[in-house]
């Protein structure tokens, strides 16, 4: 990302600009945030295109169509002004790398299971795009982003507005639009495109994902030679795993009528997968290799650090400056005075890993420590494949969360179970004061009255710290009402209440940047010596949503005295629960963004325990309160910065 210059506005619509993401054929793209803290990409049209009435009409129609697409697998339209002097559209920003960068530079070819999940996710997204009357026209590895809860396709539909501009525009009707290595034969020939063109392009993208090579070669031998191969030659699928051939090869049929539809391709990918996607295309559980997930965490951390200049100077006037209104933070409550060191442990951050959106079912507890039991009956080897494929009754669909130990507003252990409509498995999050366990398990029995189900045969998807979780004994869920169910495992039980589910479960009132300065009880301390910044963004359970950055005096390891240096320590964690409270898992030090002295188990170590976050009114002002998980005696108090 490039820094803003004096040529850039400070805001566009309700969005505050943070930096430049790049410039393309249609216009300039900025990274921005709303007043509520949501990160977006704002595309501003080039003046020469904005001056053309035909482009404006097409652009307005395409934006209107894009607003209807929505759903998992695409980036939602969050704002637009097609009548402005410089037309713009804002879409959700995905904190993930492109397929091109992962395969081409960072990781290499992806394993078959990941490619199957990629197939299903992108195909479902294309199905919605096509249903809205759009054709992507430029599906390529650079336009597929890899997020913790599934792939996203970007830059679709808008190309049609550019494509039809004439009389000095970028292209004219019938001209080739697309990226040469990932075009369809129809695009090469300049013919009218149908949704089948996108399916062909997806076939090329999948071949690249699985082999690291484009199926029709590169442009090294000349662009026209490569385009000829696309139109006439069979694809080179050498190195494609045999189990993927049945998905990829049909997409690359020369005749559009011989290709599957996007919906048919998604169904085929689900049928071939060990764990199918949910109905909206989100993959079940962890779908990316561990190395890629680690890269996602670093990518998200860089994004959370991108605060920009809250009071930019030397900028021209903002474009239509407006601001969205934060949600009601709830009733007032005066926090008790916190102890500084324990408070730090309560402010948490999020590591990109594990579950996505409205996914599955889970069953995981620390080794030998299942609630109310000793771990007997645990199936640690069967996995979800032992479940028999039964469909969970519709009444259980949704996310359910509650305290296993402790009070609802001061939990000592929590459980969250999430089940998608029509799923045969469920996702699970279990948080205690020293670890977070995420996983999934399958339905093995359903009561005759349809009001109880049993879940067994589990897979662990995330353990923080590592190797602390094993599959839980069997779970029994019993409906008490449409909003309440009872959970039992051995002698342990809990009441779970229905909460928000999906890819964005953090309440809006939490989202934003929060700051905390030196406490009054630290005498003779310069105000700037201690500083903490907490950035919270949107995301699903298990996704990166929070980052804690602390600047503290360095302490000598021998004497405990200040050395005169100031250390910066950055930590991340995992979203473990979200209802009236936001729950985060054990903090993970981001070594790349921290001073070396912040290492674990040192006097200057960054906090590592899980935490509980709440937003309340204190003396009439909105405040974020943070406490170590399992404690109710101390809170860190953060004021909203923006």
C-alpha atoms as one frame of an Amber mdcrd trajectory, in Angstrom:
protein
   0.000   0.000   0.000   1.248   3.479  -0.881   0.850   6.550   1.296  -1.709
   9.181   0.412  -0.482  12.325  -1.327  -1.780  15.882  -1.550  -3.598  14.818
  -4.733  -5.830  12.458  -2.761  -8.951  13.441  -0.823  -9.068  12.781   2.912
 -12.432  11.046   2.672 -14.722   9.675  -0.008 -18.349   9.476   1.020 -18.451
   8.155   4.605 -15.035   6.503   4.300 -11.721   7.811   5.649  -8.842   6.999
   3.302  -5.809   5.134   4.688  -3.659   4.704   1.591  -3.487   3.801  -2.079
  -3.903   0.149  -3.045  -3.208   0.697  -6.728  -4.325   2.135 -10.049  -6.002
   0.208 -12.859  -7.752   0.745 -16.151 -10.957   1.943 -14.498  -9.528   4.166
 -11.797  -7.671   4.431  -8.529  -8.274   2.115  -5.562  -7.907   3.228  -1.951
  -7.860   1.367   1.343 -10.338   3.078   3.662 -12.351   2.672   6.861 -15.825
   3.702   7.847 -16.463   5.612  11.054 -17.633   2.292  12.499 -14.236   0.712
  11.805 -15.010  -1.467   8.788 -12.179  -1.758   6.261 -13.161  -1.216   2.633
 -11.649  -0.748  -0.817 -12.904   2.388  -2.580 -12.607   2.557  -6.372 -12.708
   6.030  -7.922 -13.274   6.275 -11.678 -10.713   7.968 -13.934 -11.818  11.461
 -15.085 -11.699  10.488 -18.770 -14.151   7.652 -18.173 -16.339   9.731 -15.863
 -16.732  12.251 -18.687 -18.442   9.659 -20.909 -22.206   9.361 -20.478 -22.265
   5.778 -21.799 -19.750   4.692 -19.179 -21.698   6.387 -16.392 -24.916   4.620
 -17.399 -23.196   1.250 -17.591 -21.339   1.855 -14.360 -24.563   2.719 -12.512
 -26.299  -0.420 -13.821 -23.362  -2.636 -12.892 -23.164  -1.224  -9.359 -26.902
  -1.768  -8.910 -26.496  -5.370 -10.059 -23.484  -5.937  -7.806 -25.494  -4.784
  -4.806 -27.859  -7.689  -5.439 -25.135 -10.341  -5.465 -23.918 -10.391  -1.850
 -23.235 -13.590   0.019 -20.175 -15.634   0.857 -17.550 -15.771  -1.875 -17.893
 -12.187  -3.079 -17.096  -8.756  -1.694 -20.242  -6.768  -0.817 -20.946  -3.272
  -2.095 -20.911  -1.029   0.985 -21.498   2.318  -0.685 -21.460   4.069  -4.045
 -22.149   7.383  -5.747 -22.486   6.924  -9.489 -23.624  10.539  -9.947 -20.606
  12.169  -8.317 -18.152  14.196 -10.359 -15.738  11.327  -9.755 -18.009   8.227
  -9.505 -16.967   5.722  -6.850 -17.921   2.387  -5.369 -16.826   0.906  -2.030
 -16.600  -2.838  -1.513 -15.623  -4.943   1.480 -11.873  -5.374   1.788 -10.617
  -8.941   2.162  -7.590  -9.273   4.444  -6.104 -12.123   2.474  -3.538 -12.697
  -0.292  -4.391 -13.508  -3.872  -4.234 -17.022  -5.268  -1.544 -15.731  -7.613
   0.758 -14.649  -4.792   0.182 -17.800  -2.720   0.803 -20.254  -5.568   3.306
 -18.199  -7.525   5.512 -16.843  -4.768   4.675 -17.930  -1.236   3.580 -21.566
  -1.104   3.366 -23.325  -4.474   0.647 -25.658  -5.813  -2.171 -26.271  -3.356
  -3.200 -29.754  -2.135  -6.264 -31.438  -3.709  -8.509 -30.901  -0.670  -7.836
 -27.174  -0.786  -8.437 -27.039  -4.545 -11.779 -28.816  -4.095 -12.826 -26.272
  -1.465 -11.597 -23.497  -3.751 -13.676 -24.945  -6.593 -16.852 -25.081  -4.532
 -16.402 -21.619  -3.025 -15.644 -19.794  -6.273 -18.286 -21.721  -8.219 -20.967
 -20.824  -5.650 -19.940 -17.182  -5.888 -20.104 -17.296  -9.691 -23.532 -18.888
  -9.466 -24.785 -15.827  -7.578 -23.022 -13.442  -9.941 -24.635 -15.125 -12.943
 -28.047 -15.136 -11.263 -27.731 -11.341 -10.943 -27.222 -11.071 -14.695 -23.485
 -10.441 -14.504 -20.470 -12.101 -16.081 -17.126 -11.752 -14.360 -15.120 -11.608
 -17.614 -11.719 -11.462 -15.899 -11.473 -14.424 -13.540  -7.781 -15.041 -12.885
  -5.565 -15.973  -9.915  -5.000 -12.319  -9.044  -8.774 -11.828  -8.698  -9.260
 -14.727  -6.275  -8.449 -13.865  -2.668  -7.890 -16.489   0.020  -9.578 -15.707
   3.330  -9.805 -17.791   6.492 -13.486 -18.535   5.868 -13.189 -19.272   2.149
 -12.185 -17.779  -1.203 -13.463 -14.432  -2.482 -13.688 -13.258  -6.069 -13.159
  -9.580  -6.774 -13.441  -7.157  -9.685 -16.468  -8.750 -11.310 -19.133  -7.034
 -13.370 -17.482  -3.616 -13.524 -15.470  -4.752 -16.553 -18.671  -4.678 -18.612
 -19.026  -0.949 -18.035 -15.507  -0.394 -19.330 -15.963  -2.901 -22.138 -18.785
  -0.992 -23.811 -17.258   2.482 -23.711 -16.608   3.807 -27.204 -15.164   6.924
 -28.777 -11.953   7.256 -26.824 -12.629   4.760 -24.042 -10.337   1.940 -23.040
 -11.981  -0.591 -25.344 -14.881  -0.801 -27.741 -17.731  -3.264 -28.066 -16.446
  -6.613 -29.253 -12.881  -5.951 -28.139 -11.069  -8.516 -26.040 -11.486  -7.985
 -22.293  -9.639 -10.287 -19.925  -6.189 -11.554 -18.970  -4.645 -13.504 -21.889
  -3.476 -16.549 -19.917  -6.897 -17.065 -18.329  -9.309 -16.190 -21.111 -11.986
 -18.356 -22.695 -12.063 -19.271 -26.401 -15.052 -16.947 -26.791 -13.046 -14.048
 -25.404 -10.130 -14.849 -27.693 -12.473 -14.753 -30.672 -14.229 -11.591 -29.532
 -17.610 -13.321 -29.387 -20.581 -12.573 -27.165 -19.933 -13.984 -23.716 -22.191
 -16.117 -21.546 -21.724 -17.439 -17.988 -19.990 -20.455 -19.553 -17.019 -18.187
 -20.286 -16.458 -17.688 -16.563 -16.558 -21.460 -16.043 -13.779 -21.942 -18.611
 -11.697 -19.275 -16.888 -12.315 -20.963 -13.543 -11.027 -24.222 -15.009  -7.773
 -22.467 -15.915  -7.572 -20.927 -12.443  -8.064 -24.324 -10.788  -5.403 -25.921
 -12.976  -3.025 -23.165 -11.934  -3.904 -23.647  -8.264  -3.189 -27.386  -8.439
  -0.087 -27.384 -10.664   1.415 -23.907 -10.430   1.125 -23.514 -14.218  -1.463
 -21.997 -16.548  -2.948 -24.799 -18.722  -2.265 -22.961 -21.972   1.221 -21.744
 -21.165   2.515 -18.205 -20.869   2.904 -15.276 -23.204   6.669 -15.864 -23.520
   6.084 -17.227 -27.007   3.816 -14.307 -27.861   0.344 -13.323 -26.745  -1.282
 -14.338 -30.001   0.332 -17.777 -29.933  -1.025 -18.329 -26.444  -4.485 -17.146
 -27.479  -4.404 -19.590 -30.337  -3.701 -22.426 -27.940  -6.665 -21.356 -25.819
  -8.997 -21.389 -28.802  -7.763 -24.571 -30.479  -5.409 -26.733 -28.403  -6.181
 -29.092 -25.552  -5.044 -27.884 -22.129  -1.753 -29.064 -20.680  -2.826 -30.666
 -17.410   0.422 -32.479 -16.667   0.905 -32.677 -12.923  -2.798 -32.315 -12.144
  -3.710 -34.798  -9.381  -5.992 -37.501 -10.871  -8.700 -36.841  -8.282  -9.084
 -33.296  -9.629  -9.263 -34.190 -13.313 -13.030 -34.698 -13.212 -13.510 -31.187
 -11.864 -11.032 -29.259 -13.995 -11.157 -30.877 -17.452 -14.929 -30.433 -18.101
 -14.579 -26.700 -17.426 -12.039 -26.418 -20.253 -14.271 -27.796 -23.009 -13.997
 -25.656 -26.147 -17.759 -25.679 -26.715 -19.540 -23.613 -24.037 -22.485 -26.022
 -24.173 -20.223 -28.869 -23.007 -19.139 -27.123 -19.811 -20.901 -27.515 -16.460
 -22.734 -24.553 -14.999 -21.252 -22.896 -11.939 -23.884 -24.557  -9.765 -23.191
 -27.990 -11.232 -19.468 -27.520 -10.680 -20.003 -26.533  -7.039 -22.173 -29.598
  -6.475 -19.541 -31.836  -8.079 -16.841 -30.352  -5.852 -18.976 -30.933  -2.770
 -19.608 -34.524  -3.802 -15.890 -35.153  -4.265 -14.811 -33.409  -1.063 -14.166
 -35.100   2.269 -15.975 -32.211   3.985 -18.414 -30.320   1.744 -19.025 -26.615
   1.827 -22.022 -25.004   3.435 -24.939 -24.024   1.219 -23.584 -20.510   0.757
 -20.174 -21.756  -0.369 -18.141 -21.323   2.827 -15.829 -24.312   3.355 -16.218
 -26.400   6.480 -13.410 -25.963   8.960  -9.816 -25.189   8.058  -9.530 -25.360
   4.266  -6.043 -23.927   3.754  -2.632 -25.461   4.551  -1.100 -24.364   7.850
   1.673 -22.406   6.117  -0.876 -20.389   4.152  -2.931 -19.738   7.289   0.171
 -18.409   9.026   0.666 -16.023   6.121  -2.951 -14.925   6.452  -2.280 -14.000
  10.068   0.685 -11.841   9.076  -1.325 -10.254   6.253  -4.190  -9.422   8.627
  -1.767  -8.002  11.182  -0.366  -5.598   8.596  -3.902  -4.536   7.705  -4.801
  -3.903  11.353  -1.748  -1.656  11.621  -2.895   0.421   8.636  -4.478   3.280
  10.554  -3.567   6.065   8.197  -3.507   9.678   9.363  -6.666  10.447  11.385
  -6.201  14.165  10.689  -4.612  14.377   7.233  -3.345  17.772   6.154  -2.655
  19.486   2.864  -5.480  17.596   1.200  -8.157  19.013  -1.048 -11.706  19.032
   0.256 -13.255  15.653   0.960 -15.632  14.083  -1.527 -19.104  14.138   0.027
 -17.889  13.853   3.637 -20.353  11.879   5.727 -19.947   9.501   8.640 -21.868
   6.487   9.754 -23.161   6.410  13.335 -21.819   3.867  15.825 -24.243   1.456
  17.369 -25.757   2.109  20.793 -23.097   0.887  23.230 -25.643  -0.221  25.794
 -26.373   0.699  29.429 -23.913   2.567  31.593 -21.647   0.784  34.041 -18.708
   2.114  36.038 -15.682  -0.180  35.857 -13.562  -1.018  38.852 -10.008   0.306
  38.901  -7.766  -2.213  37.118  -4.340  -3.566  37.976  -2.127  -2.634  35.061
  -0.297  -5.911  34.348  -3.409  -8.087  34.607  -5.344  -5.655  32.448  -2.934
  -6.059  29.608  -3.799  -9.726  29.464  -7.414  -8.811  28.894  -6.789  -6.819
  25.720  -6.614  -9.297  22.882  -6.054  -9.763  19.166  -6.928 -12.228  16.419
  -4.839 -14.793  14.516  -6.078 -15.911  11.100  -6.924 -19.576  11.538  -9.589
 -22.218  11.820 -13.330 -21.941  11.350 -15.230 -19.845   8.848 -18.649 -18.245
   8.952 -21.749 -20.379   9.232 -19.922 -23.661   9.289 -19.988 -26.922  11.152
 -20.044 -28.749  14.358 -17.284 -29.260  16.751 -16.270 -31.263  19.746 -12.969
 -30.443  21.443 -11.646 -30.109  24.953  -8.197 -29.989  26.566  -6.512 -33.352
  26.931  -8.217 -35.402  29.650 -10.305 -32.419  30.739 -13.699 -32.648  29.095
 -16.224 -30.642  31.131 -17.624 -32.792  33.914 -15.687 -35.865  32.807 -12.292
 -37.447  32.353 -12.235 -37.790  28.596 -13.525 -41.342  28.558 -15.408 -42.177
  25.402 -13.456 -39.648  23.372 -13.133 -40.597  19.732  -9.838 -39.099  18.657
  -9.347 -41.212  15.574 -12.715 -41.679  13.954 -13.040 -38.142  12.692 -16.204
 -36.688  11.227 -16.328 -39.405   8.626 -17.869 -41.731  11.212 -21.034 -39.715
  11.501 -23.092 -41.410   8.816 -23.935 -38.209   6.954 -27.201 -37.455   8.782
 -28.611 -33.985   8.333 -29.000 -31.847  11.442 -32.677 -30.894  12.003 -33.444
 -27.360  10.826 -34.442 -26.182  14.315 -30.805 -26.528  15.431 -29.417 -24.327
  12.631 -27.592 -21.226  13.792 -25.009 -20.297  16.418 -25.498 -21.119  20.105
 -23.292 -19.756  22.876 -23.152 -19.830  26.680 -21.079 -20.248  29.840 -20.068
 -23.760  30.922 -18.560 -22.399  34.148 -19.036 -19.001  35.755 -21.698 -16.367
  35.174 -22.873 -15.223  31.762 -21.277 -11.778  32.207 -18.102 -13.153  33.868
 -17.562 -16.606  32.323 -14.765 -18.943  33.342 -15.380 -21.327  30.449 -17.535
 -20.866  27.355 -18.897 -23.013  24.569 -20.147 -22.030  21.129 -21.710 -24.450
  18.640 -22.575 -23.367  15.104 -24.637 -25.365  12.610 -25.525 -24.355   9.066
 -28.891 -25.174   7.443 -28.803 -28.711   6.050 -25.388 -29.462   7.554 -24.365
 -32.925   8.747 -21.651 -31.521  11.014 -21.245 -28.597  13.396 -18.431 -26.214
  14.390 -17.393 -25.696  17.954 -15.401 -23.225  20.046 -14.431 -23.901  23.679
 -12.546 -21.217  25.636 -11.003 -21.384  29.125  -8.482 -19.208  30.959  -5.513
 -21.050  29.439  -6.513 -22.333  26.005  -8.875 -22.208  23.027 -10.082 -25.324
  21.200 -11.875 -25.235  17.854 -13.119 -28.260  15.974 -16.015 -30.056  14.339
 -18.029 -33.238  14.820 -20.768 -35.119  13.017 -24.384 -35.892  13.812 -24.713
 -39.542  14.846 -28.196 -39.630  16.330 -31.379 -37.580  16.219 -34.174 -38.033
  18.755 -37.532 -39.279  17.531 -39.205 -36.019  18.562 -36.701 -33.922  16.591
 -35.755 -31.943  19.701 -32.436 -33.599  20.563 -29.314 -34.591  18.634 -26.046
 -36.352  19.477 -22.673 -35.345  18.021 -19.529 -37.539  18.007 -16.551 -38.390
  15.779 -14.587 -35.150  15.921 -11.670 -33.411  14.222  -9.581 -30.685  15.904
  -9.137 -27.634  13.699  -7.246 -25.354  16.081  -5.557 -25.695  19.475  -4.080
 -22.663  21.244  -1.601 -23.318  22.736  -0.648 -26.112  20.358  -1.451 -29.737
  21.185  -3.646 -28.870  24.161  -6.955 -30.100  22.713  -8.350 -33.549  21.969
 -11.801 -34.557  20.663 -14.562 -34.300  23.244 -16.851 -37.111  24.350 -20.249
 -37.247  22.743 -22.370 -34.106  22.890 -26.118 -34.048  23.365 -28.074 -30.945
  22.365 -31.704 -30.561  23.440 -33.975 -27.734  22.291 -35.759 -25.899  25.101
 -37.177 -23.180  22.842 -36.450 -21.537  19.502 -33.768 -19.437  21.221 -32.408
 -21.767  23.916 -30.890 -25.243  23.934 -29.287 -27.403  26.605 -25.849 -28.950
  26.035 -24.584 -32.022  27.902 -21.306 -33.949  27.783 -20.722 -36.476  30.554
 -21.749 -34.776  33.791 -21.204 -31.267  32.421 -24.060 -29.148  31.114 -24.707
 -25.615  29.936 -27.516 -23.453  28.644 -26.707 -22.056  25.197 -28.588 -19.141
  23.671 -28.919 -18.272  20.006 -26.519 -15.571  18.805 -25.534 -14.030  15.478
 -23.847 -16.367  13.002 -22.058 -15.884   9.710 -18.838 -14.333   8.413 -19.290
 -11.062  10.367 -20.285 -11.699  13.979 -18.495  -8.909  15.844 -21.109  -6.371
  17.053 -20.639  -3.022  15.310 -20.131  -1.194  18.600 -16.831  -3.053  19.135
 -15.351  -2.319  15.713 -12.775   0.457  15.550  -9.535   1.660  17.111  -9.335
   2.082  20.891  -6.573   3.689  23.002  -5.468   3.474  26.622  -2.928   5.760
  28.303  -0.934   5.579  31.561  -3.016   4.889  34.679  -3.271   7.347  37.548
  -1.852   4.784  39.976   1.513   4.791  38.157   3.145   7.820  39.882   5.515
  10.206  38.132   4.956   8.519  34.791   5.079  10.650  31.630   1.730  10.280
  29.809   3.377   9.017  26.646   5.523   6.377  28.372   2.742   3.796  28.482
   0.517   3.486  25.457  -1.831   0.769  24.223  -3.808   0.595  21.006  -6.503
  -1.977  20.315  -7.835  -2.407  16.770 -10.961  -4.513  16.267 -12.323  -5.434
  12.855 -15.059  -7.700  11.535 -14.759 -11.448  10.995 -16.097 -14.915  11.834
 -15.195 -17.141  14.762 -11.524 -18.121  14.433 -10.683 -15.184  12.161  -8.343
 -12.229  12.731 -10.415  -9.416  14.220  -8.275  -7.831  16.917  -4.729  -6.585
  17.406  -3.082  -5.183  20.546  -0.022  -2.918  20.246   1.703  -1.810  23.468
   4.507   0.670  24.070   6.003   0.181  27.544   9.293   0.972  29.323  11.829
  -1.845  29.061  12.623  -3.475  32.395  16.017  -4.934  33.235  15.747  -8.727
  33.542  18.025  -8.765  36.620  16.908  -5.734  38.628  13.442  -5.024  37.270
  14.409  -1.353  36.876  13.681   0.709  33.779  16.483   0.755  31.240  15.401
   3.979  29.569  14.244   2.236  26.401  10.652   1.905  25.226   9.554  -1.425
  23.785   6.781  -2.044  21.290   5.024  -5.401  21.551   2.279  -6.473  19.138
   0.019  -9.438  19.840  -2.780 -11.215  18.056  -5.412 -13.724  19.148  -8.485
 -15.600  17.855 -12.150 -14.647  18.019 -13.697 -17.338  20.218 -17.171 -15.999
  20.911 -19.392 -13.045  20.152 -22.667 -12.068  21.757 -23.125  -9.426  24.436
 -19.428 -10.042  25.116 -16.606 -10.519  22.635 -14.323 -13.404  23.648 -10.793
 -13.837  22.349  -8.348 -16.704  22.716  -4.767 -16.741  24.038  -2.658 -13.930
  22.656   0.052 -14.770  20.142   3.106 -12.538  19.919   3.698 -11.122  16.439
   7.489 -11.335  16.407   7.798  -9.493  13.087   6.004  -6.449  14.518   7.555
  -6.568  18.009  10.892  -5.770  19.597  13.039  -8.806  20.334  12.783  -8.218
  24.079   9.020  -8.934  23.988   9.775 -12.668  23.825   7.568 -14.999  25.921
   8.566 -15.867  29.508  10.628 -12.705  29.901  10.065  -9.777  32.239   9.037
  -7.691  29.226   6.807 -10.374  27.713   3.567  -9.318  26.078   0.379 -10.668
  27.745  -0.825 -14.063  26.564  -4.030 -14.995  28.393  -7.477 -14.942  26.748
  -9.767 -11.999  27.379 -13.326 -10.723  27.659 -14.333  -7.473  25.960 -17.445
  -5.384  26.519 -18.536  -1.906  25.413 -20.339   0.292  27.939 -21.050   3.919
  28.759 -18.766   5.355  31.446 -19.552   8.891  32.611 -21.547   9.372  29.435
 -18.709   8.282  27.148 -18.368   5.065  25.160 -15.621   2.832  26.558 -14.219
  -0.585  25.730 -13.626  -2.650  28.869 -11.147  -5.513  28.795 -10.546  -8.142
  31.475  -8.561 -11.385  31.646 -10.798 -14.352  30.958 -12.182 -15.849  34.165
 -11.636 -12.690  36.252 -14.196 -10.051  37.208 -12.122  -7.819  39.462 -10.155
  -5.708  37.004 -10.795  -3.986  33.724  -8.622  -2.102  31.321 -10.510   0.916
  29.983 -10.028   2.006  26.381 -11.436   5.147  24.746 -12.471   5.083  21.101
  -9.971   6.827  18.864 -11.945   6.328  15.642
